[in-house]
Amino acid sequence: MTLNPTELNELVTAAKTWANEDPDSGTAAELRTLLAALSTDAAAAASAAEELADRFAGTLEFGTAGLRAALGAGPRRMNRVVVRRTAAGIASFLQDTAGDKYTPSAVIGYDARHKSRAFALETASVFSAAGIETFLLPCTLPTPVLAYAVRALDTDAGVMVTASHNPAADNGYKVYLGGRTVKGPGKGAQIVAPYDAEIASRIDYSVPLKSIETAPEGWTDVSESIVADYINAVDRLASRERFPERELKIVLTSLHGVGGETMKSVLKDAGFRKVIPVAAQAEPDPDFPTVAFPNPEEPGALDMALATAVEHNADLVIANDPDADRVAVAAQNPADGEWRMLRGDEVGALLGRHLTQRITSGHWKVRGEKTRKGVVFANSIVSSRLLARVAEAAGFAHTETLTGFKWISRVPHLTYGYEEALGYCVAPGLVRDKDGISAGLLVAEMAAALKASGRTLFDELDDLALQHGLHLTDQLSVRVSDLGLLGAMMERLRAQAPVSFAGSPVESAVDLSEGSAELPPTDGLKYLTADGTRVIIRPSGTEPKLKCYLEVIIPVESAADLPAARDQGRARLDAVLADVNAALGL
């Protein structure tokens, strides 16, 4: 990158101003080191100029995912300056919404990532000074506890400082609205439009940082009893009447995140006594030393858990991501004796079947839930179509939403919702978001009941295939270095639409950006072929990736046909993958 003298002077001025205002001496020192490098040799100066230009090329976009970025100084990084300005924007929104009618309130939580507590304290300080009744959770806790606290304390907003399953260098800021701010099914859920834009419009980088007032220690520290309340509420989900058996050996990993103690307490209190933590991953560690990428979906992330399961002859592996809003499940397949992680769509369908059994038997009575009449299941459009068939067979309603729990959680009368990326909402009356802890408990309950009757999770998957057809899913993710390439790929597909996948003609091609009566507009393309194959292609909302979601459905007449159906389905998926690669020019 080459900057002309005027551009370089403007960049230096901006960096000096930032460093002088920065309340964090560490990030201020980062900038001063980069500024000093501008006066050294040509190579170092060029590198420093490029780094400064990247940090100051605009500001972080505040959207429906809140904020998420690498830690560091500058308006395009996560730091105390960005957090203070963002908190001031949220406070302004809350005060404007409340007007003279009431005093707005907010609760703040944080995980164990680098700077998380500092960002939480910064937020609490800004909120308190702005006249927001502010509550701070007592320690590092899972995201679902914060989402629970928004509803339990009936606050008008919630902020969770976390980057979920992002790399160790990142942190983020997730925002919920509840109380008197949002009515209806979105109460206590993550923000969506137009709230994101209304908050973003109030985040002002033009005023001096010192003009934003702070009030250190002006908030209320929430009692640790909030954690016990959450654990007790989740434990009430487990039915000892219908599913009393608890003879299950579970390997548990939190991948160095904050969910371990809470998940372990939930399982113990629900009667699961044989829980074996993966010792090397049990304690929170913001550097995530034993995993290359702290996402249970990533290859290798569950290797230590699977090895522990083999060593202890366990029945089940439960793995939470670092903030515990998602859960991965692994088990030993009796067909070949191999341990494998179940796909998110498989767990989504299994939980749907399990909840169907509980609802129809009258053993599902949870605050905020419906009886059998008016039960609604939901999943994102990129998730499998199997849950819709499970719901239909039980006489339940089913809804498809855009990707993300900010949409799933807003489905009216939602009873259960999931998305393929390991996110499950099994008790919307408790947590209006995905919750890896409550979902993990119900998976354990289901596995224990099956074991007591001589069955496994894989037997349940076979039953689903026999009843509804074998639904097989797969994904292709194309990572790019330039976000502009994502737009170019999507335009290429729109200009040269595929005519078939795996030899089956495309019968329906829907441009999701045009929206519909059921779905708001979103950047994506959906194709359905004559044999029921579905392909959805969209840019990721959180990463520089193009994501492709594939699903094939193979009819199955009998259990004896299942092995051949799986081979046929895998071959068809491979052929679809090849066609998608060709359509993308890869």
FIKE-910770 format. One record per residue (C-alpha): residue in one letter; x, y negated, z negated. Coordinates in steps of 0.001 Angstrom, whole numbers, padded with zeros to 6 digits, always signed. Example, Ala and Ser with C-alpha at 12.3 -4.5 7.8 and 13.67 -1.06 7.14 Angstrom:
<atoms>
A+012300+004500-007800/S+013670+001060-007140/
</atoms>
This chain:
<atoms>
M+000000+000000+000000/T+001347-003412+000981/L+000054-006523-000772/N+000588-010030+000537/P+001956-012621-001939/T-001475-014054-002697/E-002964-010622-003417/L-000008-009706-005616/N-000246-012954-007589/E-003979-012403-008163/L-003271-008861-009319/V-000543-010000-011716/T-002804-012701-013161/A-005646-010222-013689/A-003326-007700-015353/K-001774-010305-017665/T-005191-011616-018679/W-006367-008077-019412/A-003255-007223-021449/N-003592-010403-023504/E-007256-009665-024303/D-006953-005918-024831/P-007702-004905-028455/D-005807-001637-027907/S-002049-002185-028135/G-001389+001083-026324/T-003283+000239-023140/A-002008-003344-023250/A+001543-001933-023307/E+000706+000216-020246/L-000048-002910-018233/R+003015-004786-019448/T+005202-001842-018438/L+003685-001857-014955/L+004092-005638-014698/A+007741-005361-015714/A+008292-002694-013036/L+007327-005253-010373/S+010688-006947-011001/T+012823-003807-010621/D+013960-001957-007508/A+011768-001869-004413/A+010501+001693-004854/A+009491+001187-008491/A+007921-002176-007682/A+005876-000687-004853/S+004681+002158-007060/A+003713-000248-009866/A+001863-002525-007441/E-000084+000428-006051/E-001003+001605-009540/L-002115-001856-010617/A-004135-002304-007436/D-005952+000980-008081/R-006735+000028-011683/F-008060-003404-010725/A-009817-002578-007434/G-013287-003349-008765/T-014903-001912-011882/L-016217+001468-012969/E-019705+001977-011635/F-022278+002376-014374/G-024940+004757-013122/T-027206+007614-014103/A-024163+009555-015306/G-023095+006576-017432/L-019323+006217-017126/R-016598+008787-016548/A-012971+008181-015562/A-009341+008671-016498/L-008125+006980-019659/G-005949+003910-019196/A-005901+000134-018920/G-007873-001776-016315/P-011494-002107-015199/R-011408+001197-013284/R-010306+003256-016275/M-011875+004260-019602/N-010599+001992-022376/R-011842-000194-025225/V-012285-003250-023017/V-014558-001367-020595/V-016432+000217-023501/R-016926-003141-025244/R-018294-004780-022103/T-020526-001774-021360/A-021830-001693-024929/A-022632-005399-024674/G-024613-004718-021494/I-026589-001916-023163/A-027232-004116-026216/S-028508-006916-023980/F-030839-004491-022220/L-032184-003169-025530/Q-032738-006661-026939/D-034435-007876-023756/T-036692-004810-023754/A-037613-005266-027409/G-038125-009017-027189/D-039839-010270-030346/K-041819-007054-030789/Y-039284-004990-032782/T-035633-004546-033715/P-034062-002019-031333/S-032050+000930-032653/A-029360+003269-031334/V-027409+006335-032440/I-023848+007058-031328/G-021994+010377-031139/Y-018562+011416-029954/D-016531+014516-029184/A-012855+015324-029863/R-011333+013946-026664/H-008581+011345-026740/K-010019+007937-027760/S-013564+009267-028302/R-013866+008087-031898/A-012286+004728-031020/F-014837+004221-028232/A-017682+005210-030557/L-016533+002715-033188/E-016164+000019-030536/T-019730+000666-029401/A-021076+000664-032952/S-019305-002611-033654/V-020793-004316-030583/F-024286-002957-031194/S-024257-004042-034833/A-023130-007566-033964/A-025884-007798-031352/G-028581-007058-033923/I-029119-003417-032955/E-029913-001108-035870/T-027003+001268-035341/F-026384+004819-036560/L-023070+006668-036169/L-022938+010463-036301/P-020662+011724-039103/C-017956+013522-037114/T-017061+015043-033762/L-020165+016928-032635/P-021691+018528-029517/T-023662+016418-027065/P-026900+018335-027856/V-026698+017121-031469/L-026617+013519-030235/A-029551+014201-027897/Y-031386+015798-030839/A-030595+012796-033054/V-032119+010363-030534/R-035467+012130-030985/A-035095+013059-034665/L-034189+009493-035689/D-036576+008071-033071/T-033991+005565-031853/D-034415+003433-028760/A-031082+004562-027317/G-028280+007034-027762/V-024664+006956-026623/M-022439+010034-026435/V-018730+009502-025869/T-017627+012533-023861/A-016334+013590-020471/S-017970+017006-020851/H-015872+019523-018878/N-013591+017028-017098/P-009785+017302-017387/A-007987+016205-020558/A-006964+012854-019064/D-010604+011720-018769/N-013264+010366-021038/G-016785+009089-020507/Y-019948+007533-021804/K-023391+009141-021579/V-026502+007069-022309/Y-029956+008211-023472/L-033123+006163-023925/G-035934+006964-026343/G-037989+005441-029119/R-039911+002446-027865/T-037792+001985-024741/V-039146+004911-022715/K-042541+006556-022881/G-043720+009913-021586/P-041623+012964-020684/G-038420+010932-020242/K-038316+009923-023891/G-034947+010935-025339/A-033469+011901-021960/Q-030500+010558-020014/I-031044+007341-018123/V-032302+007247-014536/A-033197+004431-012172/P-034175+001681-012698/Y-032687+001659-016208/D-029148+002292-014952/A-029282-000717-012620/E-030854-002902-015311/I-028016-002050-017718/A-025337-002380-015023/S-026556-005869-014140/R-025834-006949-017729/I-022233-005653-017856/D-020246-008857-017339/Y-016509-008855-016587/S-016378-012599-015887/V-016616-013823-019490/P-013684-013731-021947/L-013654-010557-024005/K-013608-012572-027239/S-017052-013944-026351/I-018476-010478-027108/E-019055-010417-030848/T-018176-007379-032941/A-019188-006418-036458/P-016843-003768-037869/E-018641-001507-040363/G-022010-003072-039619/W-023656+000267-038893/T-025113+003164-040880/D-023204+006440-041097/V-025627+009301-040508/S-025617+012018-043144/E-024160+015385-042204/S-027623+016748-042904/I-028471+015837-039284/V-026275+018751-038199/A-028027+021133-040599/D-031383+019873-039329/Y-030339+020615-035754/I-029038+024078-036661/N-032235+024921-038556/A-034413+023689-035694/V-032483+025777-033172/D-032576+028851-035397/R-036353+028632-035541/L-036329+029393-031817/A-035164+032956-032511/S-038086+035297-033124/R-037487+037873-035834/E-040985+039271-035349/R-040853+040124-031666/F-037058+040554-031331/P-035792+041594-034773/E-032658+043465-033719/R-029372+041638-034315/E-026872+044452-033792/L-024687+042694-031264/K-020951+042017-031186/I-020367+038596-029651/V-017115+036975-028529/L-017390+033194-028770/T-015222+030485-027228/S-015646+026727-027253/L-012717+026136-024833/H-011050+023786-027358/G-014245+021743-027558/V-016555+020704-030379/G-019247+023377-030116/G-017553+026246-031928/E-018607+025626-035528/T-022167+024662-034616/M-022648+027648-032295/K-021165+030001-034877/S-023457+028614-037608/V-026515+028957-035380/L-025696+032581-034570/K-024899+033456-038173/D-028073+031890-039532/A-030104+033720-036880/G-028761+037049-038117/F-025798+037657-035817/R-023032+038731-038170/K-020517+040114-035667/V-019223+036945-034009/I-015568+036983-032957/P-014094+033571-032055/V-011294+033356-029499/A-008761+032164-032070/A-006504+030227-029705/Q-009461+028198-028395/A-011558+027843-031548/E-010331+024466-032817/P-011009+021212-030951/D-007947+020097-029003/P-008172+017199-026527/D-005272+018589-024499/F-007058+021909-023749/P-003729+023794-023884/T-004897+027291-022864/V-006992+026386-019814/A-006005+024608-016621/F-009471+023066-016373/P-011886+023156-019362/N-014891+024201-017311/P-016267+027715-017823/E-017159+027858-014119/E-013506+027543-013099/P-011517+030705-012298/G-009457+031808-015278/A-011280+029706-017874/L-012791+032788-019548/D-009754+035063-019255/M-008916+034912-022970/A-012541+035493-023940/L-012852+038497-021643/A-009594+039966-022971/T-010897+039519-026523/A-014156+041230-025555/V-012281+044237-024180/E-010036+044386-027253/H-012981+044385-029674/N-015386+046435-027533/A-017842+043544-027653/D-021333+043391-026140/L-021430+039794-024991/V-019278+036730-024340/I-020719+033274-024994/A-018639+030321-023805/N-019538+026666-024278/D-017940+023856-022339/P-016059+021243-024437/D-019138+019199-025426/A-021353+022324-025637/D-024182+021108-023438/R-023568+024060-021119/V-023087+027772-021735/A-021504+030595-019764/V-022368+034257-020362/A-020325+037354-019592/A-021091+041036-020117/Q-019864+044466-019107/N-021652+045883-016090/P-022465+049537-016811/A-022423+050294-013073/D-018638+049894-012816/G-017503+049196-016375/E-016166+045775-015396/W-016695+042591-017362/R-017924+039647-015364/M-019402+036222-015911/L-023020+035957-014847/R-023832+033232-012360/G-025796+030271-013623/D-028753+031316-011477/E-028709+034799-013008/V-028787+033441-016551/G-031436+030919-015501/A-033724+033696-014252/L-033026+035935-017265/L-033910+033166-019697/G-037045+032468-017676/R-038063+036128-017925/H-037265+036215-021659/L-039295+033079-022381/T-042144+034412-020251/Q-042277+037510-022447/R-042243+035421-025599/I-044891+032984-024396/T-047278+035649-023158/S-046886+037584-026423/G-047630+034463-028471/H-044146+034276-030020/W-043116+030876-028709/K-044331+028102-030973/V-041890+025214-030955/R-042476+021557-031684/G-043315+019780-028464/E-043991+022923-026449/K-047234+024043-024826/T-049208+027238-025159/R-049493+029526-022139/K-052010+027144-020612/G-050001+024304-019121/V-046569+025988-019308/V-044161+024427-016817/F-040835+025868-015668/A-038451+023737-013605/N-035097+023871-011883/S-033048+021697-009562/I-033418+022066-005801/V-029932+023579-005506/S-030747+026340-007993/S-032196+029717-007022/R-035825+030093-005974/L-036135+033129-008263/L-037410+031161-011276/A-040338+029916-009198/R-041325+033532-008508/V-040972+034455-012189/A-043213+031532-013143/E-045781+032330-010442/A-046012+035966-011522/A-046763+034848-015088/G-049321+032269-014016/F-047098+029330-015014/A-046522+026113-013100/H-043147+025474-011503/T-041458+022279-010340/E-038300+021539-008345/T-036316+018383-009107/L-033234+016596-007879/T-029908+017804-009249/G-029199+016855-012843/F-030947+017114-016183/K-031882+013475-016074/W-034509+014693-013577/I-035316+018129-014989/S-035926+016681-018458/R-038539+014287-017070/V-040864+016990-015737/P-044256+016525-017460/H-045087+019315-019952/L-041666+020916-019384/T-041328+024214-021250/Y-038080+025479-019739/G-035679+024074-017182/Y-032284+024959-015796/E-029722+024168-013117/E-027209+026537-011583/A-024213+024690-013089/L-024723+026537-016421/G-027214+024041-017824/Y-030352+025249-019640/C-033064+023408-021571/V-034955+026018-023586/A-036578+023663-026125/P-037416+020246-024667/G-039217+019351-027884/L-035867+019427-029693/V-033354+018321-027076/R-034516+016628-023875/D-031371+017695-022054/K-029346+020780-021338/D-028210+022475-024542/G-025606+025226-024488/I-026149+026099-028139/S-029881+026803-028152/A-029559+028554-024785/G-026662+030636-026120/L-028794+031729-029063/L-031647+032900-026828/V-029228+034792-024577/A-027882+036548-027677/E-031430+037322-028832/M-032285+038748-025422/A-029111+040863-025250/A-029671+042223-028770/A-033265+043208-028029/L-032179+044918-024809/K-029371+046786-026565/A-031842+048032-029182/S-033923+049565-026386/G-030917+051030-024557/R-030865+048390-021835/T-028562+045586-020669/L-028746+042192-019027/F-027901+043929-015752/D-030928+046197-016102/E-033046+043062-016421/L-031470+041621-013267/D-032299+044862-011453/D-035921+044606-012598/L-036113+041035-011307/A-034740+042151-007925/L-037278+044981-007682/Q-040145+042666-008562/H-039190+039542-006612/G-036484+040543-004141/L-032717+040353-004593/H-031769+036667-004806/L-028045+036129-004237/T-026388+032712-004414/D-022966+031286-003672/Q-021252+027921-003360/L-018641+026173-001292/S-016958+023035-002642/V-014840+020881-000359/R-012614+018498-002348/V-011460+015341-000564/S-008887+012681-001419/D-010864+009900+000269/L-014493+009426-000748/G-015156+007991+002703/L-014678+011471+004143/L-017817+012661+002355/G-019945+010194+004257/A-018264+011155+007517/M-019002+014847+006904/M-022658+014144+006152/E-023021+011988+009275/R-021459+014726+011374/L-024049+017198+010098/R-026870+014768+010788/A-025611+014185+014329/Q-024923+017873+015066/A-027414+019880+013034/P-026667+023625+012744/V-029107+025775+014723/S-028609+029020+012791/F-026898+030605+009787/A-025733+034222+009806/G-027629+034693+013065/S-030966+033570+011650/P-032463+030494+013396/V-032959+027321+011365/E-036711+026782+011111/S-036638+023770+008807/A-034026+021016+008485/V-034841+018369+005870/D-032865+015176+005357/L-033251+014649+001621/S-032192+011006+001943/E-035647+010279+003384/G-037384+011397+000189/S-040789+013041-000030/A-043958+013074-002089/E-042240+015523-004478/L-038671+014176-004596/P-037032+010735-004613/P-034434+010107-001864/T-030983+011603-002387/D-028043+012136-000071/G-028346+015742+001072/L-029484+018146+003768/K-031592+021295+003298/Y-031881+024086+005861/L-034210+027110+005798/T-033850+029945+008290/A-036288+032512+009626/D-035083+035228+007221/G-035410+032968+004164/T-031761+031956+003916/R-031373+028502+002362/V-028416+026123+002693/I-028208+022780+000873/I-025291+020413+001427/R-024732+017258-000615/P-021938+015048-001964/S-021178+015600-005649/G-022445+012883-007950/T-019467+013104-010329/E-016471+014356-008314/P-014894+013723-004870/K-016447+016896-003444/L-018905+018006-000816/K-020963+020811-002346/C-022758+023509-000382/Y-025308+025801-002054/L-026301+029063-000374/E-029047+031549-001141/V-030196+034723+000600/I-033125+036937-000378/I-033084+040672+000366/P-036320+042685-000098/V-035841+045789-002274/E-038215+048754-002259/S-036688+050908-005006/A-033822+051070-007482/A-032000+053414-005127/D-031915+050617-002537/L-030206+048093-004809/P-026534+048951-004028/A-027133+048706-000275/A-029156+045501-000739/R-026284+043919-002651/D-023822+044866+000085/Q-026181+043486+002717/G-026686+040276+000768/R-022967+039757+000236/A-022273+040269+003923/R-024978+037765+004814/L-023601+035211+002344/D-020119+035613+003838/A-021535+035015+007312/V-023382+031912+006075/L-020189+030625+004475/A-018351+031026+007769/D-021076+029109+009599/V-021052+026302+007015/N-017279+025977+007354/A-017648+025773+011103/A-020385+023138+010838/L-018124+021043+008592/G-015196+021445+010959/L-013083+023253+008387/
</atoms>
